[in-house]
Amino acid sequence: MLTAELLLDLGRIYVIAGGIVAALFLVIGIDRVEPSARGSYAFRPLLIPGICLIWPLVLYRWFTLEKHGEDAR
């Protein structure tokens, strides 16, 4: 029972962290990372589930593009 509770807690923490990253990325980062996304606010909520699942990759790409710009692609 302890293992199941630990796994559920880890999953919960992972999804909460993903939600925080999704909120920050969709408000601040998406316009900087993808210039064609400027002004298109209707599709952003559709990205939330995906960002919650792959948030480490999103953070990596976001920071890489912020640091190196278009050369990182």
N, C-alpha and C positions, 0 to 999 in steps of 0.2 A: 504494500500500500504506500509506503514511503517513496518508492521509485515512481509510481504513477503520479503522486502529488508533485514530485520534483519535476517530472517531465511536463506536467500541465503548467506549473509555475514558470518554467523556462519558456514554454510556448507563449504564455501570456505576456511575459516580459519582451520577447522577440516581436510580437505583434504590436505591443504598445510602443516600442522603439520605432517600429516601422510606421506607425501612425504619426509619430512626431516628425520623423524624416519626411513623410509624405506631405504633411502640412507645411513644413518649412520649404520643401522643394517646390511645391505647387504655388506657393505664394512668392517666394524669392528666386529660386533657382531655375525654373523652367524657362523663363524669359532669357536668361543668360546662356543657358546650355543650348537651347533650340530657338533661334530667332524667329522661325516661322510660327512658333506657338504664341507669339505676342497677340493679345487681343482675343484669343479664342478661349473663352472661359467655360463654354458649355461642355467641352470634352474632359476637362480637368478632373471632375469627380469620378469619371470612369477609370482614371489611372490609379486611384487610391488602392484598390485591392492588389494590383500588381506591384506597386511600390512597397506596400506592406510586406510582401513576400520576398522581394529581392532588394531590400533597402541597403544592404552592404554594397552591392554593385552600383546602385544609384549614387550612394555617397562617394564611392571611388571615382566614378566617371565625373561627377559634379566637381569634386576637388581637382581632378586631373585637368579638366577643361578650364577651370578657374585659374589654375596655376600656369598652364602652358598654352591656353587659347586653342585656336583652330589647329595648331600643329599636332595636338594630341590625338586627333582623329586619324 
